[in-house]
Amino acid sequence: QVQLVESGGGLVRAGGSLRLSCAASGRTFSNYAMGWFRQAPGEERDFVAAISRNGGSTSYADSVKGRFTVSRDNAKNTVYLQMNSLKPEDTAVYYCAATVPSYSSATYADGVGYRYWGQGTQVTVSS
């Protein structure tokens, strides 16, 4: 069992930045590939970014490439999502997720593949 707790959400103006954190507990964090997803009201949950268990591989949704950066600190059991140049369309609840990967450099964009999820943190970007 892995417990995930997101933090760092809030209200920011368009063009601003936020850094989300996801703290993990319960199992060896470095065993898990991590992902960030988001869900806006009335919409489906969408992939945002993913990072491999060793941090060597990352992947991003096209809508956030060049603006968001995912990273992890296995010593702190934490994964981060640095969000720059935020847009109103980035407004959503952001979730982190964890899964045991098939190989160490794997990243996963499909939410179905993740076993553990956090409770989410709200990000609101005003125009």
C-alpha positions in Angstrom: 0.0 0.0 0.0 1.3 3.5 -0.9 -0.2 6.7 0.4 0.1 9.8 -1.8 -0.6 13.3 -0.6 -0.5 16.3 -3.0 0.1 19.9 -2.0 1.1 23.2 -3.6 -2.1 24.0 -5.5 -3.8 27.4 -5.3 -4.9 30.4 -7.3 -2.5 32.0 -9.7 -2.8 34.5 -12.5 -2.2 33.5 -16.1 1.5 33.5 -16.9 2.4 32.6 -13.3 3.9 29.5 -11.8 3.2 26.9 -9.2 5.0 23.8 -8.0 3.0 20.8 -6.9 4.5 18.2 -4.6 3.3 14.7 -4.0 4.6 13.0 -0.8 4.6 9.2 -0.7 4.6 6.9 2.3 4.1 3.2 3.0 6.5 1.5 0.6 9.8 2.0 -1.1 9.2 5.1 -3.2 12.0 4.4 -5.7 10.2 1.2 -6.7 7.4 3.2 -8.3 6.9 5.0 -11.6 4.9 8.2 -10.9 2.4 10.2 -12.9 0.5 13.5 -12.8 -3.0 13.7 -14.1 -5.7 16.5 -14.0 -9.4 16.7 -14.1 -11.4 19.8 -14.9 -15.1 20.1 -13.9 -17.3 18.1 -16.3 -14.3 16.6 -18.1 -12.4 13.4 -18.1 -9.2 12.9 -16.2 -6.2 13.7 -18.5 -2.6 12.7 -18.4 -0.2 15.5 -17.6 3.3 14.1 -17.0 5.1 10.9 -15.9 8.5 10.0 -14.6 10.3 6.7 -14.3 11.2 5.1 -11.0 14.8 6.3 -11.3 13.9 9.7 -12.7 15.8 9.1 -15.9 12.8 9.1 -18.2 9.9 11.6 -18.4 6.9 12.1 -20.7 4.4 14.9 -21.1 1.1 15.7 -22.6 1.5 17.9 -25.7 -0.6 20.6 -24.0 2.1 21.1 -21.3 5.3 20.4 -23.1 7.8 23.2 -22.6 5.8 24.7 -19.7 5.7 21.9 -17.1 8.5 19.8 -15.6 8.2 16.6 -13.6 10.9 15.6 -11.2 11.4 13.4 -8.2 13.6 13.1 -5.1 13.7 9.5 -4.0 15.5 10.4 -0.9 12.5 12.6 0.1 9.9 10.2 -1.2 8.5 13.1 -3.3 7.6 13.8 -6.9 7.2 17.4 -8.1 5.4 19.1 -11.0 6.8 22.6 -11.8 4.2 24.5 -13.8 5.2 27.7 -15.6 3.4 30.0 -18.0 0.1 28.8 -16.6 -3.0 29.3 -18.7 -6.7 29.4 -17.6 -7.1 26.1 -19.4 -4.7 24.5 -16.9 -7.4 25.0 -14.2 -8.2 21.5 -12.7 -7.7 19.2 -9.8 -4.3 17.7 -10.1 -3.6 14.2 -8.9 -0.5 12.2 -8.5 -0.4 8.4 -9.0 2.0 5.5 -8.5 2.5 2.2 -10.1 5.1 -0.6 -10.1 6.7 -0.4 -13.6 7.5 -3.3 -15.9 11.1 -1.9 -16.3 13.0 0.8 -14.6 12.8 3.4 -17.4 9.1 3.0 -18.0 6.7 5.9 -17.9 2.9 5.5 -18.2 0.4 8.0 -19.7 -2.7 5.8 -19.2 -4.3 6.3 -15.8 -5.6 2.8 -15.9 -2.1 1.5 -15.3 -1.8 3.3 -12.0 -2.7 1.5 -8.8 -2.4 4.3 -6.2 -3.8 7.8 -6.3 -3.7 10.9 -4.1 -6.6 13.0 -3.1 -5.8 15.8 -5.5 -5.0 19.5 -5.2 -6.9 22.3 -6.9 -5.1 24.6 -9.3 -7.0 27.6 -10.5 -5.6 30.0 -13.1 -7.3 33.3 -13.6 -7.2 35.3 -16.8 
